[in-house]
Amino acid sequence: MSTTGSSNPAYVNARVRARRGALFETDEYRKLVRMSPAEIARYMEESEYQKEINELGSRHSGVDLIEYALNRNLARHFDDLLRFSEGRLYDLIVRYLRKFDAWNIKTVIRGVYSGASREEIEADLIRAGEFDDNKIDQLLEANTVEDVVTVLEGTMFGEAAAAAFDDFEESGVLVPLENAIDRAFYEQLLKELPSGEAVSKYREFLEAEIDFRNARNALRLARSGADIDPSEYFIEGGTLFEASEMSQLVQHTDELISRIRESKYGEKLSEPLDELEEASSLISFEHALESVLLKYSRTLGNYNPLSISPVVAYILMKEREVANIRAIARGREAGLSEAEIEQELVIL
């Protein structure tokens, strides 16, 4: 669609509401947790994933079939969003969907770093961003992390990745590169963001998303023990932290946790913050961040239904559905208990 002319939020959000009604409910996740991968695939075949399961069923089976179907379905729905949209709304959605370019870059970097095969890496990619198939294939052909950085030259992530590569080589951990990729994404997302009531709540959501990303990254840095200056990979645009204070907060995680607890997000994150202090585990905290962000996005969408906020809320909900089903399928294949799998899920 055209990126010029008037937007059509009423039409797009009507389409989004219909698709939100097809998302899996909590009781469906509880059913899936008790199924084998083959049973999960059959269940998906009777749902709105039918098209993808049928198209891929002759080439894949089990968890592979589930993962390829999930990612193809996600890409189809987000391509539809762009096809429905016009004008400024189209441009805002395009900008936000670049998060999947960032996801794919980080997925390839992690895969290459850990020695995963091309097939294993490709199964985790989500072709819903701006990168075309040729660029994705170039990333998949990379044999080293340095090769990935080279492929990114000329893209919006290129300069940030190149600047972070030296820190990666010195530290031996991926945090500098991953943070640099995230920062490049959010910088372009906020750049020249238009003003007006229809975008103001969306900006609030982006601020919260950046705050949560900075909190998560800071805690990951603290747990990694790497000698990295966190301020160099701080993401500007949030309201909870300043870059100048991140070094102190990373060195004293009790202060970092206190800052979050005293913020506007503290009440909703109280329980996972308690668990984080007691168990020194990031898993429940990160899942809580995702859950709060999902709820926050839905709330902002209700303030102004004729804005991008309902679209972004749907994108997050659909993304979370795919992540939940993938976690269940992988957990069942790995022989995890139902309780262990449920700990990996984010459900509103």
Disulfide bonds with the S-S distance in Angstrom:
none
